Amino acid sequence: MSKLLEKIDARLAWCVRHFFYKMLAGRLAGIGYLGRPSFVKGIGRFYSGSGLGIFPGWRIEILNGRVDVGRNVRIGNNLVLNCGSEVKIGDDVTISANVFIGTTDVQISSNLHQSFSDWPVIEKPIHIGKGCFIGFGAVLLPGVILGDGCVVGANSVVRGEFSPGSIIAGSRAEVLRFRI
């Protein structure tokens, strides 16, 4: 019985946290739940439809631009989202645990004596279409565009644009087949 009460207490705390973040975010619509974050920056530029659920350990840094999340999006533990431009996530998307989504890249210098901090920064938006599934441990690099209904395999490193219904996997991810 006490384990059941602990679960109820945790879920209630997640709903209360969602309510609290409604006051800080650009928009958190409807009812949802948020597990405990590890780090949050720029949450005022975070916009979400109803039914957002994020498990604990999430880290969201919105340095510039904004993050737009659709309705009924579920995100597993330990999401890392780094946004320097724009991230759009469509309705009914599932993002598994330990996923990295980042819009920031650098142009590697050919000068061996130039410090990393002096390399030019490149920002490219990321768009995830409606009904996509992102597998455990996937990495979505700057400029990724996933059409509606794409499936990304576990531990895939994704760069580029993929047609709707693509099933992609690998490091560097490529199309294995289509759902349709």
Secondary structure per residue as TSV (DSSP state, phi and psi in degrees):
chain	resnum	aa	ss	phi	psi
A	1	M	-	360.0	-39.6
A	2	S	H	-67.2	-33.7
A	3	K	H	-64.5	-39.2
A	4	L	H	-63.5	-43.3
A	5	L	H	-63.8	-38.0
A	6	E	H	-62.1	-42.6
A	7	K	H	-63.9	-42.7
A	8	I	H	-63.4	-43.4
A	9	D	H	-60.5	-43.6
A	10	A	H	-63.8	-45.3
A	11	R	H	-66.7	-36.6
A	12	L	H	-64.1	-43.2
A	13	A	H	-60.9	-38.6
A	14	W	H	-63.8	-40.8
A	15	C	H	-67.7	-39.9
A	16	V	H	-64.6	-40.5
A	17	R	H	-61.7	-41.4
A	18	H	H	-58.6	-45.0
A	19	F	H	-61.4	-43.6
A	20	F	H	-62.1	-45.1
A	21	Y	H	-68.5	-19.9
A	22	K	H	-57.7	-33.0
A	23	M	T	-76.9	-21.2
A	24	L	T	-100.6	-34.2
A	25	A	S	-76.1	161.6
A	26	G	S	-58.2	-45.1
A	27	R	E	-163.3	129.4
A	28	L	E	-126.8	100.5
A	29	A	-	-81.7	153.2
A	30	G	S	59.7	-153.8
A	31	I	S	-100.8	144.2
A	32	G	-	-166.0	-168.6
A	33	Y	E	-145.9	147.5
A	34	L	E	-134.1	119.8
A	35	G	-	-70.7	173.8
A	36	R	-	-66.1	127.6
A	37	P	-	-79.0	161.3
A	38	S	S	-96.3	-27.9
A	39	F	E	-164.2	139.4
A	40	V	E	-138.8	131.2
A	41	K	E	-143.7	134.5
A	42	G	-	75.7	26.7
A	43	I	G	-63.9	-18.0
A	44	G	G	-66.6	-13.1
A	45	R	G	-108.2	25.9
A	46	F	E	-110.5	125.2
A	47	Y	E	-127.2	130.6
A	48	S	E	-139.9	145.2
A	49	G	-	-78.0	-178.7
A	50	S	T	-71.3	156.2
A	51	G	T	82.3	20.1
A	52	L	-	-72.7	132.9
A	53	G	E	-134.5	122.5
A	54	I	E	-126.6	124.7
A	55	F	-	-76.3	166.5
A	56	P	T	-60.8	159.4
A	57	G	T	91.2	6.8
A	58	W	-	-71.1	145.7
A	59	R	E	-130.7	115.0
A	60	I	E	-123.2	122.6
A	61	E	E	-122.2	111.0
A	62	I	E	-108.1	98.8
A	63	L	-	-82.4	-39.1
A	64	N	S	-146.9	172.0
A	65	G	S	69.5	-149.9
A	66	R	E	-156.6	163.5
A	67	V	E	-118.9	124.5
A	68	D	E	-115.9	120.6
A	69	V	E	-117.6	133.2
A	70	G	-	-75.3	-167.1
A	71	R	S	-83.0	151.8
A	72	N	S	55.6	47.4
A	73	V	-	-99.6	131.7
A	74	R	E	-118.5	133.0
A	75	I	E	-130.0	129.4
A	76	G	-	-76.8	-179.0
A	77	N	T	-57.8	148.5
A	78	N	T	64.1	34.0
A	79	L	-	-63.7	136.6
A	80	V	E	-118.8	117.3
A	81	L	E	-123.6	116.6
A	82	N	E	-115.7	114.4
A	83	C	E	-121.1	116.0
A	84	G	S	-110.7	-3.2
A	85	S	S	-138.6	-84.3
A	86	E	E	-153.7	136.2
A	87	V	E	-127.1	126.5
A	88	K	E	-121.6	126.6
A	89	I	E	-121.5	123.0
A	90	G	-	-74.0	178.5
A	91	D	T	-66.2	152.4
A	92	D	T	58.4	38.5
A	93	V	-	-97.0	141.7
A	94	T	E	-118.1	126.9
A	95	I	E	-118.5	117.1
A	96	S	-	-70.4	-178.2
A	97	A	T	-71.0	156.2
A	98	N	T	59.8	36.5
A	99	V	-	-95.1	141.3
A	100	F	E	-113.1	129.7
A	101	I	E	-127.5	117.4
A	102	G	E	-139.8	133.1
A	103	T	-	-96.6	-2.7
A	104	T	E	-103.7	132.7
A	105	D	E	-135.8	173.6
A	106	V	E	-130.2	154.1
A	107	Q	-	-92.5	115.8
A	108	I	-	-68.6	129.4
A	109	S	-	-81.0	143.3
A	110	S	S	-83.7	-10.1
A	111	N	-	-80.8	110.1
A	112	L	T	-65.3	-17.3
A	113	H	T	-100.7	1.3
A	114	Q	S	-84.5	131.1
A	115	S	-	-67.6	146.6
A	116	F	G	-52.8	-39.2
A	117	S	G	-66.3	-14.9
A	118	D	G	-96.1	-3.0
A	119	W	S	-70.8	142.7
A	120	P	-	-64.1	136.7
A	121	V	E	-89.7	137.7
A	122	I	E	-120.4	128.5
A	123	E	E	-112.8	129.3
A	124	K	-	-135.3	133.2
A	125	P	-	-68.8	158.9
A	126	I	E	-122.8	131.9
A	127	H	E	-125.7	127.0
A	128	I	E	-115.7	118.6
A	129	G	-	-70.8	174.4
A	130	K	T	-63.8	143.2
A	131	G	T	69.5	19.3
A	132	C	-	-79.8	156.1
A	133	F	E	-126.1	124.9
A	134	I	E	-110.7	118.5
A	135	G	-	-73.4	165.4
A	136	F	T	-51.3	130.7
A	137	G	T	73.5	11.3
A	138	A	-	-69.4	152.8
A	139	V	E	-121.8	120.2
A	140	L	E	-106.4	112.8
A	141	L	-	-87.3	167.1
A	142	P	T	-53.6	138.7
A	143	G	T	88.0	2.6
A	144	V	-	-67.4	134.6
A	145	I	E	-130.1	114.5
A	146	L	E	-106.1	120.6
A	147	G	-	-66.5	168.4
A	148	D	T	-55.0	139.1
A	149	G	T	75.3	14.1
A	150	C	-	-70.6	149.9
A	151	V	E	-121.7	125.1
A	152	V	E	-109.1	123.2
A	153	G	-	-68.6	160.3
A	154	A	T	-58.8	141.9
A	155	N	T	59.8	22.3
A	156	S	-	-79.9	147.5
A	157	V	E	-109.6	111.2
A	158	V	E	-107.0	128.0
A	159	R	-	-142.7	132.4
A	160	G	S	112.7	-166.0
A	161	E	E	-114.7	136.6
A	162	F	E	-128.9	137.1
A	163	S	-	-67.7	157.3
A	164	P	T	-54.9	139.8
A	165	G	T	78.7	7.7
A	166	S	E	-71.0	138.0
A	167	I	E	-106.9	114.7
A	168	I	E	-123.8	148.8
A	169	A	E	-161.9	162.0
A	170	G	E	114.0	175.8
A	171	S	B	-131.0	91.0
A	172	R	T	-78.9	128.9
A	173	A	E	-62.6	139.3
A	174	E	E	-140.3	162.9
A	175	V	E	-70.7	126.2
A	176	L	E	-90.8	-42.2
A	177	R	E	-169.8	-176.5
A	178	F	E	-117.3	147.1
A	179	R	-	-69.8	-27.0
A	180	I	-	-89.7	360.0
